[in-house]
Amino acid sequence: MMHAMRTTITLEPDAAALVKRLMDERGLSFKEAVNHAIRAGLAPAPRRRFRTPTRRMGFQPSLAWDKALRLAGELEDEELARRLDERQ
């Protein structure tokens, strides 16, 4: 069984305003609002399942998707060569 702990706290003006707003919004007593704020701020956040959306890219047998980095490098090399040719 948990026993209540009675203590004195000094709230800075911004924190007092937040507690007051919580009291007004939810109809809570000062004690209830402070306890709620402490629990909300110190309790571990619930873990959400991470999901990565997937997209169909279509099947193109002419493209070797497992060689995508090599293809990107070749395209970049071609673009750099084109730019160098334009300068001359």
C-alpha positions as CSV (number, residue, x, y, z in Angstrom):
1,M,0.0,0.0,0.0
2,M,1.4,3.4,-1.0
3,H,1.3,6.1,1.5
4,A,0.8,9.7,0.5
5,M,3.9,12.0,1.0
6,R,3.1,15.5,2.1
7,T,5.7,18.0,1.0
8,T,6.1,21.7,0.1
9,I,7.2,22.7,-3.4
10,T,8.0,26.0,-5.0
11,L,6.8,26.3,-8.5
12,E,8.4,28.7,-11.0
13,P,5.8,31.0,-12.6
14,D,5.7,29.1,-15.9
15,A,5.2,25.8,-14.2
16,A,2.5,27.2,-11.9
17,A,0.7,28.5,-15.0
18,L,0.8,25.1,-16.6
19,V,-0.6,23.5,-13.4
20,K,-3.3,26.1,-13.2
21,R,-4.3,25.5,-16.9
22,L,-4.5,21.8,-16.2
23,M,-6.7,22.4,-13.2
24,D,-9.0,24.6,-15.2
25,E,-9.2,22.3,-18.3
26,R,-9.8,19.1,-16.4
27,G,-11.5,20.4,-13.2
28,L,-8.7,19.0,-11.0
29,S,-7.5,20.0,-7.6
30,F,-4.0,21.4,-7.3
31,K,-2.8,18.1,-5.8
32,E,-4.4,16.1,-8.6
33,A,-2.9,18.4,-11.3
34,V,0.6,18.2,-9.9
35,N,0.5,14.4,-9.5
36,H,-0.9,14.1,-13.1
37,A,1.9,16.3,-14.4
38,I,4.6,14.4,-12.6
39,R,3.3,11.1,-13.8
40,A,3.0,12.3,-17.4
41,G,6.5,13.8,-17.4
42,L,8.4,11.0,-15.6
43,A,6.6,7.9,-16.7
44,P,8.2,6.0,-19.6
45,A,6.6,6.8,-22.9
46,P,4.6,3.9,-24.4
47,R,6.5,2.2,-27.2
48,R,4.8,2.3,-30.5
49,R,5.4,-0.3,-33.1
50,F,7.6,1.1,-35.9
51,R,6.3,0.4,-39.4
52,T,8.0,1.3,-42.7
53,P,5.5,1.7,-45.6
54,T,6.4,-0.3,-48.7
55,R,5.7,0.5,-52.3
56,R,5.7,-1.6,-55.4
57,M,8.4,-0.6,-57.7
58,G,7.3,-2.8,-60.6
59,F,9.4,-5.5,-62.2
60,Q,11.8,-4.4,-64.9
61,P,14.1,-7.2,-65.9
62,S,16.4,-4.8,-67.7
63,L,17.4,-3.2,-64.4
64,A,19.6,-5.0,-61.9
65,W,18.2,-3.6,-58.6
66,D,21.0,-5.4,-56.7
67,K,23.5,-3.3,-58.6
68,A,21.7,0.1,-57.9
69,L,24.7,1.7,-56.3
70,R,26.9,0.9,-59.3
71,L,24.3,2.2,-61.7
72,A,24.0,5.4,-59.7
73,G,27.8,5.8,-59.8
74,E,27.8,5.3,-63.5
75,L,25.1,7.9,-64.0
76,E,26.9,10.4,-61.8
77,D,30.1,9.8,-63.8
78,E,28.3,10.4,-67.1
79,E,26.8,13.6,-65.7
80,L,30.2,14.9,-64.5
81,A,31.8,14.1,-67.9
82,R,28.9,15.9,-69.7
83,R,29.5,19.0,-67.5
84,L,33.3,18.9,-68.1
85,D,32.6,18.7,-71.9
86,E,30.3,21.8,-71.7
87,R,33.1,23.8,-70.1
88,Q,35.6,23.2,-72.8
